[in-house]
Amino acid sequence: MNIRPYKKMMPQIAETAWIDQSAVVIGQCTLDESVGIWPNATLRGDVNEIKIGARSNIQDGAVLHTTHESDLSKGSQCIVGCDVTVGHNVVLHGCILEDECLIGMGSVVLDNAVVQKQVLVGANSLVPAGKVLESGYLYVGSPVKQVRALTDKERGFFKYSAAHYVKLKSEYALADANAKKA
């Protein structure tokens, strides 16, 4: 079973969200309207909450987790805003992604980092714990560095990407429903 409880905490999934059958969603996870969770993604909400905003997509092989409360940490949720694209094999750990961001393939965003609205993080980048990425910029590298302001075309791409993945997940959801009827 790919959607399962942890200590009686069951994921809360909007009716229009879609989760690929090979993805895993566990525990304290909330998926809003039209969210897409792609093959082999793992959302493990066992020690804190994971929240995915409307029309966001978590692509193939991505891992989302959180930090628990302890003597060393107040704990951290993993929060993904609306219209966010999280690329293939991204790791999000106890961080916040505000609305309309794109996190490039293979990137890692660590505890208590904040990626503000309309930020593009290039592929294979590392966002260190506690770092704040300012809205409206491209960041690349390990650790990330601010490279330049985004163009208007790039800012428009965030909504386009989210809408494209909503359309794509809807096609997959329909195919899944038809397969179940057959």
Secondary structure, 3 states (H helix, E strand, C coil): CCEECECCECCEECCCCEECCCCEEEEEEEECCCCEECCCCEEEEEEEEEEECCCCEECCCCEEECECCCCCCCCECEEECCCCEECCCCEEECCEECCCCEECCCCEECCCCEECCCCEECCCCEECCCCEECCCEEEECCCCEEEEECCHHHHHHHHHHHHHHHHHHHHHHHHHHHHHHC
